[in-house]
């Protein structure tokens, strides 16, 4: 086969695989949003068959042989990266014995359902035996894949290529050292008033505001769609078909506003990846990079006073009874309030990385066997007391709050904090080139999303994190910007002086 023929073969295979994946994501979005629950069993049985088909396509030995041949050919940068990423996924699948993989798939389903039961019964005991089994199974699979590597390192690399314990240790040590005193100092200050955020905000009126916010952000119907689901998420079917969901809390107006801005941040990434990467593995952006874009819009843009100014008059006109006496400045302070709490997904911007630090330390301890896995719930509670000064009152708001571990997703959490830190670094460089405040005052979000396209989005998964940062900004990942950003913002917001940080 000539090189040209090989490339045509690869394209045909990518097209076929992406066709199956398109149908799966459509069905999944439908299931999470509008499909009646009664039809779930029927759907899931058919979807299981479909994932079997995708598995067969993904592990096609003819394509694997083709990739090995392409590896030794003179190919362009884009094809080389594709071949590298595809070979990695083929080899990962192959190194795990079929029966171990099947055991994991079955265990993971059982474990997720045990987690859901345990959470609603508020009883860690129901989930514990499954969690221990899933830890053992993940460890085994990581060792099949990289026999000479520490299993947790393998898992960290899965979610963010190139990130390892050494880099995360340095990152989280900085968070602990610099942010803990700041959080302590803030808890001693007078509380910011935010009771109006928790007044009654009916859903249908909230939805009217969301349309305005989407318009402001440039998330429009020609390429985007917004639905409603229990937990907000984004699904990128293709560049010009990106779906997001939101969920409404009628007693917390900030919840839907900031979850939609977050998801639209993810959506722009999917929308703005180079069109020639459509339907290929180069659309599979790593978790940390993806999260940097959602958090960039949500926190670094969306929570600025200059941004809020754009939607606040409409919000007040919709909810006069709650907000007629609340100034823009009071509202701005209230949606940036710092309050150590038990639930990660409800955490403010400043205490959020502490929730992740706790999970990182526990995961590390599980896999280097330095913590007692028989008592993970107690370890969890101790960490919350030590790092955030709060008592965990029950398992459902403690170790059972997140779904991640039930499906064996260890190494995922750290990418959330990494995403926030990356966003701070990106803002630093954006501000060197653009007057962000003036753009926001004018409501010119396009200048901002265009910049993100140019520096980040269009590259998709073409580079790993450090290579991309170096290419776009001339500097590798540097968590210092994140720490400086948080310190500047919150010392100002809480009117703190340096000597109060002792
Ligand atoms: Zn996200």
Boltz pocket constraint, residues with backbone or C-beta under 6 A from the ligand:
constraints:
  - pocket:
      binder: B
      contacts: [[A, 262], [A, 266], [A, 290], [A, 291], [A, 294]]
      max_distance: 6.0
